[in-house]
């Protein structure tokens, strides 16, 4: 586990006219989603809810997918977004599949440059979620090419624990809402296909025990997610991607135990047919055409769903898949098997060659056939590029199999055949989900969807699934709440020696420290613990904050607060761990103490123009303060001088800084004397006394900490 154990105590230190506020946060200042219900109601709600789930591949940001960024996902139409994929090694250590995409690239965010602490998809997803509180974001582990180490981590309890702990730390730093396991496939032995993907791991070490160990791994995740969720007052979800064919289900999936463990299961009811088959067919058909020679094998949505239910699956947890891409054969031959649907179930010929010169029946892809990078031909074209497919194969005609409720393209002259999903078939699948009270729809993948109204947003099929599942109603939104970073705020009043004017010097120090090891956790920890594009809100009474020096920039006012936008100041956009930022604010007259200062709080933004999140109180005014003479700025001439440039050191000396509570020896958490009067978690005002562990303490100022744990308490006897 990462170092961010739960530390909920809040200590406010008032030392005469110098105020230092320390907030020790529990988790990174990213969004946590929770529903306003009790546990039983939440369980019922989650069981009965429909889901519109989407995969987003990290390679979507590059040229092959025409630079498709999170901002162009129709997130208001989705309930869940799977970030695909996170890799891991045989010991359970996390590995990026593309570090640049995850945490370095600007991914279309204004004002963000390569390698900033607010760069990368993981930050972009947070901003997307803030704009769309209906959306839950999760990490998908494994995938077709990165499932090679599931066997190792699932069969060894120590490796399982390390893997689960690492993933829990990852979702805590990124404040994701669910974990998705995409093991393709338990017990299935497969050599790496380096022609198609030079980074393919294969699953050559799979063993028969995978079936049992898969359930053990899921239960370990279930226990870990529930425990962390309870600590963070959050409900995490656990999902899986499952194969559709009956043979693969029987070989590797303990259906009843799996569905008893997960919140929902995404059935990959796509890729059910392809260039590996000797006849044409529907890769993602809803029903089985009676003329299909492969009927009964679970190669349609209906067959697969019915088999899972028969094996003990909870229907409300079954999420069925849609394909936002085609699969195809170059040349079919022979007589039509189904007279109403020409081209279906015909024999195919191997007339093309893969990148390694192996003969294949697969049709051309929508991308170049290159060894190690899409080197297998399979007729794969994104739905958004079907017009280009039709230009490549000008004889294609669109057909609709009304039995299977599935579209396809077929050229009766050349024999070319392509299978895919379209708006009509998506609607049929949604009707099926609703009629059988299933759990929803999932799609592979977002970048392949077609644009809406010539915009950069790709959502034609996504909109169809949302409308089919939910109609025109707005998706349910979730309460978003935030935990604090470990920050120290030091405030000093001052008076100018050449006039009766003055103001406040405010320093904000980021006390977070680097603790993680490993490229993934080091990266997300840094992102989470960096203050990003902060806004400082200051409320005063009797004194107006009207200007500041170059560390402040322009000051605006909103709802009685003076607002300082640090995102507009280059040196303050990102405040790293251990760094301090100091500002000088001018008031209408010199303050004599801090009694006119009522509240100071901070918010963050991923981008300067993005939505604010994570309100963190830095100072709340006390009822009484000991008056003290304000600091006087020395006179250098008869005219004011520009304040000296702040350094990374706080204005408060090391001797006057209060120690962090967790760095001190803490007293016992339970009283051991029958005379004790201390009430746990009660807030004590300055001057109040209490007895703890037989000793009498007086509160020096407002505090809710344990007596004797910090400088807010004075030992009387």
MARFI-632638 format. One record per residue (C-alpha): residue number from 0; x, y, z. Coordinates in steps of 0.5 Angstrom, whole numbers, padded with zeros to 4 digits. Last residue first. Layout:
REM residues N
   seq       u       v       w
   NUM       X       Y       Z
...
***
This chain:
REM residues 717
   seq       u       v       w
   716   -0002    0038    0071
   715   -0003    0044    0066
   714   -0001    0041    0059
   713   -0002    0046    0054
   712   -0005    0043    0048
   711   -0005    0046    0040
   710    0002    0044    0040
   709    0001    0037    0038
   708   -0001    0030    0040
   707   -0002    0032    0048
   706   -0009    0032    0048
   705   -0012    0028    0041
   704   -0013    0033    0036
   703   -0020    0037    0035
   702   -0017    0044    0036
   701   -0019    0051    0037
   700   -0014    0055    0041
   699   -0009    0053    0046
   698   -0013    0048    0049
   697   -0012    0046    0056
   696   -0010    0039    0058
   695   -0011    0035    0065
   694   -0007    0029    0066
   693   -0010    0022    0068
   692   -0010    0019    0061
   691   -0014    0025    0058
   690   -0017    0030    0062
   689   -0020    0036    0059
   688   -0020    0044    0059
   687   -0023    0049    0055
   686   -0018    0056    0054
   685   -0018    0056    0046
   684   -0024    0052    0043
   683   -0025    0044    0043
   682   -0028    0040    0037
   681   -0030    0033    0039
   680   -0027    0028    0036
   679   -0026    0023    0042
   678   -0029    0026    0048
   677   -0024    0028    0054
   676   -0027    0027    0061
   675   -0022    0022    0064
   674   -0023    0021    0071
   673   -0024    0013    0070
   672   -0017    0013    0067
   671   -0014    0009    0062
   670   -0017    0014    0056
   669   -0016    0010    0049
   668   -0012    0013    0043
   667   -0005    0012    0047
   666   -0001    0018    0046
   665    0002    0020    0039
   664    0010    0020    0039
   663    0011    0026    0034
   662    0012    0026    0026
   661    0004    0024    0025
   660    0002    0031    0028
   659    0006    0035    0023
   658    0011    0039    0028
   657    0009    0046    0028
   656    0013    0052    0025
   655    0016    0057    0030
   654    0023    0054    0030
   653    0023    0053    0023
   652    0022    0060    0021
   651    0016    0063    0018
   650    0017    0066    0012
   649    0016    0060    0008
   648    0022    0058    0004
   647    0022    0057   -0004
   646    0024    0064   -0005
   645    0019    0070   -0006
   644    0022    0076   -0010
   643    0023    0082   -0006
   642    0017    0087   -0005
   641    0017    0092   -0010
   640    0019    0099   -0007
   639    0014    0104   -0004
   638    0016    0111   -0005
   637    0020    0116    0000
   636    0026    0111    0000
   635    0028    0105    0003
   634    0023    0104    0009
   633    0023    0098    0012
   632    0017    0094    0012
   631    0013    0093    0019
   630    0011    0087    0021
   629    0004    0087    0025
   628    0004    0089    0033
   627    0000    0084    0036
   626   -0007    0082    0038
   625   -0008    0075    0041
   624   -0014    0073    0037
   623   -0021    0071    0039
   622   -0027    0068    0035
   621   -0022    0065    0030
   620   -0022    0065    0023
   619   -0022    0059    0019
   618   -0016    0058    0015
   617   -0013    0053    0009
   616   -0020    0050    0007
   615   -0019    0045    0001
   614   -0024    0045   -0004
   613   -0022    0039   -0009
   612   -0025    0041   -0016
   611   -0025    0047   -0020
   610   -0027    0046   -0028
   609   -0022    0047   -0033
   608   -0019    0054   -0036
   607   -0013    0053   -0033
   606   -0012    0046   -0034
   605   -0013    0040   -0029
   604   -0016    0045   -0024
   603   -0015    0046   -0016
   602   -0019    0049   -0011
   601   -0016    0053   -0005
   600   -0019    0056    0002
   599   -0018    0062    0006
   598   -0023    0065    0011
   597   -0025    0070    0016
   596   -0019    0075    0016
   595   -0021    0081    0020
   594   -0018    0079    0026
   593   -0012    0077    0023
   592   -0008    0083    0027
   591   -0007    0090    0026
   590   -0009    0090    0019
   589   -0006    0096    0015
   588   -0011    0099    0011
   587   -0014    0098    0004
   586   -0011    0092    0004
   585   -0005    0089    0000
   584   -0003    0082   -0002
   583    0004    0079   -0002
   582    0004    0072   -0004
   581    0009    0066   -0002
   580    0009    0059   -0006
   579    0013    0054   -0002
   578    0016    0047   -0005
   577    0016    0041   -0002
   576    0012    0037   -0007
   575    0011    0041   -0013
   574    0007    0047   -0014
   573    0004    0047   -0021
   572    0002    0054   -0024
   571    0005    0058   -0020
   570    0011    0060   -0024
   569    0007    0062   -0030
   568    0002    0066   -0026
   567   -0005    0065   -0029
   566   -0006    0058   -0026
   565   -0005    0062   -0019
   564   -0012    0065   -0020
   563   -0013    0070   -0014
   562   -0020    0071   -0012
   561   -0022    0076   -0007
   560   -0028    0073   -0003
   559   -0035    0076   -0002
   558   -0039    0072   -0007
   557   -0034    0073   -0013
   556   -0028    0078   -0013
   555   -0022    0078   -0018
   554   -0015    0080   -0017
   553   -0010    0080   -0022
   552   -0003    0078   -0021
   551   -0001    0075   -0015
   550    0006    0074   -0015
   549    0007    0080   -0018
   548    0005    0084   -0012
   547   -0002    0085   -0010
   546   -0008    0089   -0010
   545   -0015    0091   -0007
   544   -0016    0086   -0001
   543   -0021    0090    0003
   542   -0021    0090    0010
   541   -0027    0091    0015
   540   -0029    0083    0014
   539   -0024    0079    0010
   538   -0026    0073    0005
   537   -0020    0070    0001
   536   -0021    0065   -0004
   535   -0014    0062   -0007
   534   -0015    0059   -0014
   533   -0010    0053   -0016
   532   -0007    0051   -0023
   531   -0005    0044   -0020
   530   -0002    0043   -0013
   529    0002    0037   -0014
   528    0001    0031   -0010
   527   -0003    0027   -0015
   526    0001    0028   -0021
   525    0007    0026   -0017
   524    0004    0020   -0014
   523    0001    0018   -0021
   522    0009    0018   -0024
   521    0012    0014   -0018
   520    0006    0009   -0018
   519    0007    0007   -0025
   518    0015    0008   -0025
   517    0016    0003   -0019
   516    0017    0006   -0012
   515    0013    0010   -0008
   514    0015    0015   -0003
   513    0016    0022   -0006
   512    0014    0027    0000
   511    0008    0032    0001
   510    0009    0038    0005
   509    0006    0043   -0001
   508    0008    0050    0003
   507    0003    0056    0002
   506    0005    0062    0004
   505    0001    0069    0005
   504    0004    0076    0006
   503   -0002    0080    0009
   502   -0003    0087    0008
   501   -0001    0094    0009
   500   -0003    0102    0008
   499   -0002    0107    0013
   498    0004    0110    0009
   497    0012    0110    0009
   496    0013    0104    0014
   495    0008    0099    0010
   494    0005    0095    0015
   493    0005    0087    0015
   492    0000    0082    0017
   491    0003    0075    0017
   490   -0001    0068    0014
   489    0003    0061    0014
   488   -0001    0056    0010
   487    0002    0049    0011
   486   -0001    0043    0006
   485   -0002    0036    0006
   484   -0007    0035    0001
   483   -0014    0034    0002
   482   -0020    0029    0001
   481   -0025    0031   -0005
   480   -0032    0030   -0006
   479   -0036    0028   -0012
   478   -0044    0026   -0011
   477   -0046    0022   -0017
   476   -0050    0024   -0023
   475   -0055    0020   -0026
   474   -0056    0020   -0034
   473   -0060    0025   -0037
   472   -0067    0022   -0040
   471   -0067    0021   -0047
   470   -0068    0014   -0047
   469   -0064    0010   -0042
   468   -0062    0004   -0046
   467   -0063    0005   -0053
   466   -0062    0012   -0052
   465   -0055    0011   -0049
   464   -0053    0005   -0054
   463   -0055    0010   -0060
   462   -0051    0016   -0057
   461   -0045    0011   -0057
   460   -0046    0009   -0064
   459   -0046    0016   -0067
   458   -0041    0019   -0061
   457   -0034    0021   -0064
   456   -0034    0028   -0062
   455   -0029    0032   -0067
   454   -0035    0035   -0070
   453   -0038    0034   -0077
   452   -0045    0033   -0074
   451   -0043    0027   -0069
   450   -0037    0024   -0071
   449   -0037    0016   -0072
   448   -0034    0011   -0067
   447   -0027    0008   -0067
   446   -0024    0012   -0062
   445   -0029    0010   -0057
   444   -0028    0002   -0057
   443   -0030   -0003   -0056
   442   -0037   -0003   -0053
   441   -0040   -0005   -0047
   440   -0048   -0005   -0046
   439   -0052   -0006   -0040
   438   -0054   -0010   -0034
   437   -0059   -0015   -0036
   436   -0067   -0014   -0035
   435   -0068   -0019   -0041
   434   -0073   -0014   -0044
   433   -0068   -0008   -0043
   432   -0062   -0012   -0045
   431   -0065   -0014   -0052
   430   -0068   -0008   -0053
   429   -0061   -0005   -0052
   428   -0058   -0010   -0057
   427   -0064   -0008   -0062
   426   -0062   -0001   -0062
   425   -0054   -0003   -0063
   424   -0056   -0007   -0069
   423   -0060   -0001   -0072
   422   -0054    0004   -0070
   421   -0049    0000   -0074
   420   -0045   -0007   -0071
   419   -0040   -0010   -0076
   418   -0039   -0016   -0081
   417   -0035   -0015   -0087
   416   -0035   -0020   -0094
   415   -0031   -0020   -0100
   414   -0034   -0025   -0105
   413   -0031   -0021   -0111
   412   -0038   -0021   -0115
   411   -0043   -0022   -0110
   410   -0040   -0016   -0106
   409   -0042   -0017   -0099
   408   -0043   -0012   -0093
   407   -0046   -0014   -0086
   406   -0052   -0012   -0081
   405   -0054   -0016   -0075
   404   -0061   -0017   -0072
   403   -0059   -0025   -0073
   402   -0066   -0026   -0076
   401   -0067   -0020   -0080
   400   -0060   -0021   -0083
   399   -0059   -0014   -0086
   398   -0055   -0013   -0092
   397   -0050   -0007   -0095
   396   -0047   -0008   -0101
   395   -0040   -0008   -0103
   394   -0038   -0007   -0110
   393   -0033   -0001   -0109
   392   -0028   -0005   -0104
   391   -0023    0000   -0102
   390   -0028    0006   -0103
   389   -0033    0002   -0099
   388   -0028    0001   -0094
   387   -0027    0009   -0094
   386   -0034    0010   -0092
   385   -0034    0005   -0087
   384   -0028    0009   -0084
   383   -0032    0012   -0077
   382   -0034    0004   -0076
   381   -0026    0003   -0075
   380   -0024   -0002   -0081
   379   -0021   -0009   -0079
   378   -0022   -0014   -0085
   377   -0017   -0019   -0082
   376   -0010   -0018   -0084
   375   -0005   -0020   -0079
   374    0001   -0015   -0079
   373   -0002   -0010   -0074
   372    0004   -0007   -0071
   371    0010   -0013   -0071
   370    0010   -0014   -0078
   369    0006   -0008   -0082
   368    0000   -0009   -0086
   367   -0002   -0001   -0086
   366   -0009    0001   -0083
   365   -0016    0000   -0085
   364   -0015   -0007   -0086
   363   -0015   -0012   -0092
   362   -0019   -0018   -0092
   361   -0017   -0024   -0088
   360   -0017   -0031   -0092
   359   -0010   -0032   -0090
   358   -0003   -0034   -0093
   357    0003   -0033   -0089
   356    0008   -0028   -0092
   355    0010   -0025   -0085
   354    0006   -0019   -0086
   353    0000   -0023   -0088
   352   -0002   -0026   -0094
   351   -0008   -0025   -0098
   350   -0012   -0031   -0103
   349   -0014   -0036   -0097
   348   -0021   -0038   -0100
   347   -0027   -0037   -0096
   346   -0033   -0042   -0096
   345   -0040   -0039   -0095
   344   -0044   -0038   -0088
   343   -0047   -0031   -0091
   342   -0046   -0028   -0098
   341   -0053   -0028   -0100
   340   -0058   -0027   -0094
   339   -0065   -0029   -0096
   338   -0062   -0035   -0100
   337   -0058   -0037   -0094
   336   -0053   -0042   -0096
   335   -0051   -0038   -0102
   334   -0047   -0042   -0107
   333   -0039   -0043   -0107
   332   -0034   -0037   -0106
   331   -0032   -0032   -0101
   330   -0026   -0028   -0102
   329   -0023   -0022   -0098
   328   -0026   -0024   -0091
   327   -0028   -0019   -0086
   326   -0028   -0016   -0079
   325   -0031   -0009   -0078
   324   -0031   -0004   -0072
   323   -0035   -0001   -0067
   322   -0037   -0008   -0064
   321   -0042   -0008   -0059
   320   -0042   -0012   -0052
   319   -0046   -0015   -0047
   318   -0046   -0013   -0040
   317   -0049   -0019   -0035
   316   -0049   -0016   -0028
   315   -0057   -0016   -0028
   314   -0057   -0023   -0031
   313   -0054   -0026   -0025
   312   -0050   -0032   -0028
   311   -0051   -0039   -0025
   310   -0049   -0043   -0031
   309   -0056   -0043   -0034
   308   -0055   -0035   -0034
   307   -0048   -0036   -0037
   306   -0051   -0040   -0043
   305   -0057   -0036   -0044
   304   -0052   -0030   -0045
   303   -0048   -0034   -0050
   302   -0053   -0036   -0054
   301   -0057   -0029   -0054
   300   -0051   -0025   -0056
   299   -0048   -0030   -0061
   298   -0043   -0035   -0062
   297   -0045   -0039   -0056
   296   -0043   -0046   -0059
   295   -0050   -0048   -0061
   294   -0050   -0045   -0068
   293   -0043   -0046   -0072
   292   -0046   -0049   -0078
   291   -0051   -0042   -0078
   290   -0057   -0044   -0082
   289   -0061   -0042   -0076
   288   -0059   -0035   -0076
   287   -0056   -0034   -0068
   286   -0059   -0028   -0065
   285   -0055   -0022   -0063
   284   -0050   -0022   -0068
   283   -0043   -0020   -0066
   282   -0038   -0023   -0071
   281   -0043   -0025   -0076
   280   -0041   -0030   -0081
   279   -0036   -0032   -0087
   278   -0033   -0039   -0087
   277   -0026   -0042   -0086
   276   -0026   -0039   -0079
   275   -0019   -0035   -0077
   274   -0021   -0029   -0081
   273   -0026   -0028   -0076
   272   -0032   -0030   -0072
   271   -0034   -0029   -0065
   270   -0030   -0022   -0065
   269   -0035   -0019   -0061
   268   -0040   -0021   -0056
   267   -0034   -0020   -0051
   266   -0039   -0021   -0045
   265   -0037   -0015   -0040
   264   -0039   -0018   -0033
   263   -0042   -0014   -0027
   262   -0041   -0012   -0020
   261   -0036   -0018   -0019
   260   -0036   -0024   -0013
   259   -0042   -0028   -0014
   258   -0042   -0027   -0021
   257   -0035   -0031   -0021
   256   -0037   -0036   -0016
   255   -0043   -0038   -0021
   254   -0039   -0038   -0027
   253   -0033   -0041   -0026
   252   -0029   -0039   -0032
   251   -0023   -0042   -0035
   250   -0025   -0048   -0040
   249   -0033   -0048   -0040
   248   -0033   -0041   -0041
   247   -0028   -0042   -0047
   246   -0032   -0047   -0050
   245   -0038   -0044   -0049
   244   -0036   -0038   -0054
   243   -0037   -0031   -0051
   242   -0031   -0029   -0047
   241   -0031   -0025   -0041
   240   -0029   -0018   -0039
   239   -0029   -0017   -0031
   238   -0032   -0012   -0027
   237   -0030   -0009   -0020
   236   -0034   -0003   -0017
   235   -0031    0001   -0011
   234   -0036    0005   -0007
   233   -0033    0011   -0003
   232   -0032    0013    0004
   231   -0025    0013    0004
   230   -0024    0007    0009
   229   -0030    0004    0007
   228   -0028    0004    0000
   227   -0021    0001    0002
   226   -0024   -0005    0005
   225   -0029   -0006    0000
   224   -0023   -0006   -0006
   223   -0019   -0010   -0002
   222   -0024   -0016   -0001
   221   -0026   -0015   -0008
   220   -0019   -0015   -0011
   219   -0017   -0022   -0007
   218   -0024   -0025   -0009
   217   -0022   -0024   -0016
   216   -0015   -0027   -0015
   215   -0018   -0033   -0012
   214   -0023   -0033   -0017
   213   -0018   -0033   -0023
   212   -0014   -0038   -0018
   211   -0020   -0044   -0019
   210   -0020   -0043   -0027
   209   -0012   -0042   -0027
   208   -0011   -0049   -0024
   207   -0011   -0052   -0031
   206   -0005   -0048   -0033
   205   -0003   -0042   -0037
   204    0005   -0041   -0038
   203    0004   -0039   -0046
   202   -0001   -0034   -0045
   201    0002   -0029   -0051
   200    0006   -0023   -0049
   199    0005   -0019   -0055
   198    0009   -0013   -0055
   197    0011   -0014   -0063
   196    0004   -0014   -0064
   195    0001   -0018   -0071
   194    0007   -0021   -0073
   193    0009   -0022   -0065
   192    0004   -0027   -0064
   191    0006   -0029   -0057
   190    0004   -0037   -0056
   189   -0003   -0039   -0053
   188   -0005   -0043   -0048
   187   -0012   -0042   -0045
   186   -0013   -0044   -0038
   185   -0016   -0037   -0036
   184   -0016   -0033   -0043
   183   -0016   -0027   -0044
   182   -0016   -0024   -0037
   181   -0019   -0017   -0038
   180   -0020   -0015   -0030
   179   -0023   -0009   -0029
   178   -0022   -0004   -0023
   177   -0027    0001   -0021
   176   -0028    0008   -0019
   175   -0021    0012   -0021
   174   -0019    0017   -0016
   173   -0012    0017   -0020
   172   -0008    0016   -0013
   171   -0013    0012   -0010
   170   -0014    0008   -0017
   169   -0006    0006   -0017
   168   -0005    0005   -0009
   167   -0011    0000   -0010
   166   -0007   -0003   -0016
   165   -0001   -0004   -0013
   164   -0004   -0007   -0007
   163   -0008   -0012   -0011
   162   -0001   -0014   -0015
   161    0003   -0015   -0008
   160   -0003   -0019   -0005
   159   -0003   -0024   -0011
   158    0004   -0024   -0011
   157    0004   -0026   -0004
   156   -0002   -0031   -0005
   155    0002   -0035   -0011
   154   -0003   -0038   -0016
   153   -0006   -0031   -0019
   152    0000   -0027   -0020
   151    0004   -0032   -0024
   150   -0003   -0034   -0028
   149   -0004   -0027   -0030
   148    0003   -0026   -0032
   147    0001   -0027   -0040
   146   -0005   -0023   -0040
   145   -0002   -0017   -0044
   144   -0003   -0018   -0051
   143   -0011   -0020   -0051
   142   -0012   -0015   -0045
   141   -0009   -0014   -0038
   140   -0012   -0010   -0033
   139   -0017   -0005   -0035
   138   -0017    0001   -0030
   137   -0024    0005   -0028
   136   -0027    0011   -0029
   135   -0034    0013   -0027
   134   -0038    0018   -0031
   133   -0045    0021   -0029
   132   -0041    0027   -0026
   131   -0039    0029   -0033
   130   -0035    0036   -0033
   129   -0031    0033   -0027
   128   -0031    0027   -0030
   127   -0027    0029   -0036
   126   -0023    0033   -0032
   125   -0021    0027   -0028
   124   -0020    0023   -0035
   123   -0015    0029   -0038
   122   -0011    0028   -0032
   121   -0010    0020   -0033
   120   -0009    0021   -0040
   119   -0003    0025   -0040
   118   -0001    0032   -0037
   117   -0002    0035   -0030
   116    0005    0034   -0027
   115    0008    0037   -0034
   114    0011    0032   -0038
   113    0009    0035   -0045
   112    0006    0042   -0044
   111   -0001    0043   -0042
   110   -0004    0050   -0043
   109   -0010    0048   -0047
   108   -0011    0040   -0046
   107   -0011    0036   -0053
   106   -0007    0030   -0050
   105   -0002    0034   -0047
   104    0003    0028   -0047
   103    0007    0025   -0041
   102    0002    0021   -0036
   101   -0001    0016   -0039
   100    0000    0017   -0047
    99    0007    0018   -0046
    98    0008    0012   -0041
    97    0005    0007   -0046
    96    0003    0000   -0044
    95    0005    0002   -0037
    94    0008   -0003   -0032
    93    0005   -0005   -0025
    92    0009   -0010   -0021
    91    0005   -0016   -0019
    90    0011   -0021   -0019
    89    0010   -0024   -0026
    88    0010   -0017   -0029
    87    0004   -0012   -0030
    86    0000   -0008   -0036
    85   -0005   -0003   -0035
    84   -0010   -0003   -0041
    83   -0014    0000   -0043
    82   -0018    0006   -0039
    81   -0025    0003   -0038
    80   -0030    0009   -0038
    79   -0037    0007   -0034
    78   -0044    0011   -0034
    77   -0043    0014   -0041
    76   -0048    0019   -0045
    75   -0045    0025   -0042
    74   -0038    0022   -0044
    73   -0039    0024   -0051
    72   -0031    0023   -0052
    71   -0028    0029   -0055
    70   -0025    0031   -0049
    69   -0021    0025   -0048
    68   -0017    0025   -0054
    67   -0017    0022   -0061
    66   -0011    0024   -0065
    65   -0013    0021   -0071
    64   -0013    0014   -0069
    63   -0007    0012   -0072
    62   -0004    0019   -0071
    61   -0003    0018   -0063
    60   -0008    0019   -0058
    59   -0012    0013   -0059
    58   -0006    0009   -0057
    57   -0009    0009   -0049
    56   -0015    0005   -0051
    55   -0022    0007   -0049
    54   -0027    0002   -0047
    53   -0034    0004   -0046
    52   -0039    0002   -0041
    51   -0047    0004   -0042
    50   -0049    0001   -0035
    49   -0056   -0001   -0033
    48   -0058    0000   -0025
    47   -0061   -0006   -0022
    46   -0055   -0009   -0018
    45   -0052   -0002   -0017
    44   -0059    0001   -0014
    43   -0060   -0005   -0009
    42   -0053   -0005   -0006
    41   -0053    0002   -0005
    40   -0060    0002   -0002
    39   -0057   -0004    0003
    38   -0051    0001    0004
    37   -0054    0007    0005
    36   -0055    0012    0000
    35   -0052    0019   -0003
    34   -0048    0016   -0008
    33   -0040    0016   -0008
    32   -0035    0019   -0013
    31   -0028    0021   -0011
    30   -0025    0026   -0015
    29   -0018    0028   -0014
    28   -0014    0032   -0009
    27   -0010    0026   -0007
    26   -0012    0021   -0001
    25   -0012    0022    0006
    24   -0010    0029    0007
    23   -0006    0032    0013
    22   -0008    0040    0013
    21   -0004    0044    0017
    20   -0006    0052    0018
    19   -0001    0057    0020
    18   -0003    0063    0023
    17    0002    0069    0025
    16   -0001    0074    0029
    15   -0001    0071    0036
    14    0001    0063    0034
    13   -0006    0060    0031
    12   -0005    0053    0029
    11   -0011    0050    0026
    10   -0010    0042    0026
     9   -0015    0037    0022
     8   -0015    0030    0023
     7   -0017    0025    0018
     6   -0011    0022    0017
     5   -0012    0015    0013
     4   -0006    0012    0010
     3   -0003    0015    0004
     2    0004    0012    0005
     1    0002    0007   -0001
     0    0000    0000    0000
***
